[in-house]
Amino acid sequence: MALKILGVSGSPVKKGNVETFLTHAMEGLPAKNIQLEIIHLSGLKIGDCIHCNFCLKKQTPGKYCSLKDDAQPIFEKAEAADILVLASPVYFMRSSARMAALLDRFRVFVFGNLAGGKMKNKIGVSMAVSWLRQGGLELAHLSHITAFLTLEMIPASVHKGVSPLGASALASADGSGGFDPNIRRGIENDEAGLQSARLIMRRAVELARLVRK
């Protein structure tokens, strides 16, 4: 049975650095026995969790949350996946607001009368893109990793990939913060960052197969 990988881009920029990074991360994975889907939050409406506690007792198939927006299909895709990849730009030294809103809504998998515990033992991968070398990559990763731990998922890590916390890429040349108007996707020039994404995805697949056994 094929492993299912769900990638989520938390960037508001379409076809920018984060979406490109997420796509590059999948390079080198086996072509067989892997199903890959990428969701771009830039084109979706994901409301803030209002802590109404609907999810505690009122979940039904196809409705895990009281809010009417684009979150339910993401819930279902995440529940069906073996590997969940969260990719975010670094904003103010942390993960993006779009990604944070989605993670807050993943409360449906913690307390839900129907979906509670459904993310347990899945593999989580954190990816982040920063403009600056010391611009908050690790804090962005930690926001993703703490979500994985809360959901009882297994975070993937790899020592050779720039940071053990997750795939990390720089959008400006060497993380210097310099701006070149002719370069739209600077991460394409960060080979070490791109390699970190490929390595951690291979590790995630390895972990997912071990869990399946």
Residue pairs with C-beta under 8 A, 6 or more apart in sequence:
1 33
2 33
2 34
2 35
3 33
3 34
3 35
3 82
3 83
3 205
3 208
3 209
3 212
4 34
4 35
4 37
4 80
4 81
4 82
4 83
5 26
5 29
5 34
5 35
5 36
5 37
5 81
5 82
5 83
5 85
5 201
5 204
5 205
6 37
6 38
6 39
6 77
6 78
6 80
6 81
6 83
6 84
6 85
7 22
7 25
7 26
7 36
7 37
7 38
7 39
7 85
7 87
8 38
8 39
8 41
8 74
8 84
8 85
8 86
8 87
8 99
8 102
9 18
9 19
9 22
9 38
9 39
9 40
9 41
9 42
9 87
9 88
10 18
10 41
10 86
10 87
10 88
10 89
10 95
10 96
10 98
10 99
10 102
11 17
11 18
11 19
11 40
11 41
11 42
11 87
11 88
11 89
11 96
11 98
11 129
12 41
12 42
12 96
12 98
13 19
13 42
13 89
14 40
14 42
14 43
16 89
16 184
16 185
17 89
17 129
17 169
17 171
17 185
17 186
17 187
18 87
18 88
18 89
18 127
18 129
19 38
19 40
19 87
20 185
20 187
20 188
21 87
21 127
21 129
21 167
21 169
21 187
21 193
21 194
21 197
22 38
22 85
22 87
22 127
22 197
23 38
24 187
24 188
24 194
24 197
24 198
25 85
25 87
25 125
25 127
25 167
25 197
25 198
25 200
25 201
26 36
26 201
27 198
28 198
28 201
28 202
29 36
29 201
29 202
29 205
30 205
34 205
37 77
39 74
39 77
41 98
41 99
41 102
42 98
44 69
44 70
44 74
45 69
45 70
46 69
46 70
46 71
46 74
46 98
46 101
46 102
46 105
47 67
47 69
47 71
47 101
47 105
48 101
48 104
49 67
49 101
49 104
49 105
49 107
50 66
50 67
52 66
54 65
54 66
55 64
55 65
55 66
55 107
55 108
55 111
55 112
55 113
55 115
56 111
56 112
56 113
57 113
58 66
58 113
59 65
59 108
59 112
59 113
59 114
59 115
60 114
61 114
62 72
62 76
63 72
64 72
64 75
64 108
64 112
64 114
64 115
65 71
65 72
65 75
65 105
65 108
67 105
71 102
71 105
74 102
75 105
75 106
75 108
75 109
75 115
78 84
78 106
78 109
78 119
79 109
79 115
79 118
79 119
81 122
82 122
82 123
82 208
82 211
82 212
83 122
83 123
83 124
83 125
83 156
83 204
83 205
83 208
84 119
84 122
84 123
84 124
84 125
84 148
84 153
85 124
85 125
85 127
85 201
85 204
86 95
86 99
86 103
86 124
86 125
86 126
86 127
86 144
86 147
87 127
87 128
87 129
87 167
88 95
88 96
88 99
88 127
88 128
88 129
88 140
88 144
89 96
89 128
89 129
89 130
90 128
90 129
90 130
90 131
90 135
90 136
90 137
90 139
90 140
91 97
92 136
93 135
93 136
93 139
93 140
94 100
94 136
94 139
94 140
94 143
95 103
95 128
95 139
95 140
95 143
95 144
99 143
99 144
100 143
103 143
103 144
103 147
106 119
106 147
106 151
108 115
108 116
109 115
109 116
109 117
109 118
109 119
109 151
110 116
110 150
110 151
112 118
117 152
119 151
119 152
119 153
120 151
120 152
120 153
121 152
121 153
121 154
121 211
122 151
122 153
122 154
122 208
123 153
123 154
123 155
123 156
123 204
123 207
123 208
123 211
124 144
124 145
124 147
124 148
124 151
124 153
124 154
124 155
124 156
125 155
125 156
125 166
125 167
125 200
125 201
125 204
126 140
126 141
126 144
126 145
126 148
126 155
126 165
126 166
126 167
127 166
127 167
127 168
127 169
127 197
127 200
128 136
128 137
128 140
128 141
128 144
128 166
128 167
128 168
128 169
129 168
129 169
129 170
129 171
129 187
129 193
130 136
130 137
130 140
130 168
130 169
130 170
130 171
130 175
131 170
131 171
131 172
131 175
131 177
132 170
132 172
132 175
132 176
132 177
133 170
133 174
133 175
133 176
134 175
135 175
137 163
137 165
137 168
138 163
138 165
141 163
141 165
141 166
141 168
142 165
144 166
145 155
145 165
145 166
148 154
148 155
149 155
154 207
154 211
156 200
156 203
156 204
156 207
157 164
157 165
157 166
157 200
157 203
158 164
158 196
158 199
158 200
158 202
158 203
160 199
161 167
161 168
161 195
161 196
161 197
161 199
161 200
162 168
162 192
162 193
162 195
162 196
163 196
166 200
167 193
167 196
167 197
167 199
167 200
167 201
168 193
168 196
169 187
169 190
169 193
169 194
169 196
169 197
170 186
170 187
170 190
170 193
171 185
171 186
171 187
171 190
172 178
172 179
172 186
173 180
173 183
173 186
173 189
180 186
183 189
187 193
187 194
188 194
